[in-house]
Amino acid sequence: MYSNYNYSSTAALPNVSDPEKAYAQITRQQYMDYVQNYRSFEEEMLEKAQTDTSLIDQAREDSAAAQGLMTGVANRNAARYGVQLTPAQQQEQARQLQRASTLGSVDAINNSRIAQSEANQALLADLVNIGQGVNRSSLNQLSSAANNHTQRENAYRQASAASKAQTYSTIGSLGAAAIFAFAL
Amino acid sequence: MSSKPKKADYQPSEAEKASAAVAMAEQRYFKEKYDPLLQQVRDQSRSDDRQKTLRGRANADTMQTLAGGANYDAAASGRSGGDMAQAYQGQMAQANTAAKDIQNKQQLGVLGTARGQAADAQSGMAQAASMGASQALSRAAANQQVREAKTAALGQIGTSLIMQGAKNMSTKAPVMDEGVQRLDAEGNPMFTSGSFFSPVDQQGNKVTGFRDRLGASGFTNTNPFGSN
């Protein structure tokens, strides 16, 4: 997995011969693992935050089932107590149940719309917050890497310049000594 | 000549290597032990197990509250069914909303952890690399300073050698023959001159050997008014 270090045993520290390469490898591997394990998951969440209607859909399903369920409950209660309803009473009961179910359905679906909107907004806000954190972290990391690189480059250039200056200075003093000594 | 700065002097410090080794070990341990757990939580958060649980609980609460007090009047009037229908739908909607909230928070937790841990590991390693880099740069600068001092010393020795060689070559003494200076074919007085590495003394003899050279150089002359 990481070719730049090896383990002598599972408990020992890895021997990192080149931290910069190891850092590059682990950073790259970390990103690849994220892409493999969490990228699709994150994209699902982003999609869900913008298009999810599962609460509203579920409320519609529940509303459709509610009237049938409650009709069964009313019938079983009537049978349990030996109630014999007249046709007029049965019609009134059905109308009353339908009316209540419809009102309940409207109320539940409307509430679900609000709840869905709030849930999606909250999810989106949190996702954006995570995304902003990732962005900030990435920029800081890039800045650090760029600073290190610039620092090394500057130091190397300065050392090279100092070396050249010293070389030319030595050549100059040797040349001057030769000129004076031999009166060239 | 001054040697160029060596790339080898810009290698990471021991502290940097150790820091990187620890970071690497911890990162590997995390990958082996914690990352699978996080992936399990990720998969759990995709399931609708919690929604089923909450809906079942809401359904039971509704039935226990409204159907538990069943009586003949309620059964005969048929009005209780409407109340139960409204309560059932309201409770189910609340259960769905609560389950969605739990699922969203769990998924956000998984994603935030995955993203956050990656960012922490990277920034930690970047900081260690930065600390090690500054130490490596200091060491490289010191080594470069030593190399430049050596070069300067070589330059001084070279300069002294040239000056002394020129001085040696400028020494000369008349060639004597029985107390009289010898003349050449054109009648000019003859002189013997020193070479680059060996001067001649006043008698025209080449100065060789450590002791004679020390005496000829005047280095050991302590007379403030001139040579002995």
Interface residues (C-beta under 8 A of the other chain):
Chain A: Y2 Y5 L13 P14 N15 V16 S17 D18 P19 E20 A22 Y23 I26 T27 Q30 Y31 D33 Y34 N37 Y38 F41 E42 M45 S54 L55 Q58 A59 D62 S63 A66 Q67 L69 M70 T71 V73 A74 N77 A78 R80 Y81 V83 L85 Q89 Q90 E92 Q93 Q96 L97 R99 A100 S101 L103 G104 S105 D107 A108 N111 S112 A115 Q116 A119 A122 L123 D126 L127 I130 G133 V134 S137 S138 N140 Q141 S144 A145 N147 N148 Q151 R152 A155 Y156 A159 S160 A162 S163 K164 Q166 T167 S169 T170 I171 S173 L174 A177 A178 F180 A181 F182
Chain B: M1 S2 S3 K4 P5 Y10 P12 E16 K17 A18 S19 A20 A21 V22 A23 M24 A25 Q27 R28 K31 D35 Q39 R42 A67 A70 N71 Y72 A74 A75 A76 G78 R79 S80 G81 G82 D83 M84 A85 Q86 A87 Y88 Q89 G90 M92 A93 N96 T97 K100 D101 N104 Q107 L108 V110 L111 G112 A114 R115 G116 A118 A119 A121 Q122 S123 M125 A126 Q127 A128 A129 S130 G132 A133 S134 L137 A140 A141 Q144 R147 E148 T151 A152 L154 G155 Q156 G158 T159 I162 M163 G165 A166 K167
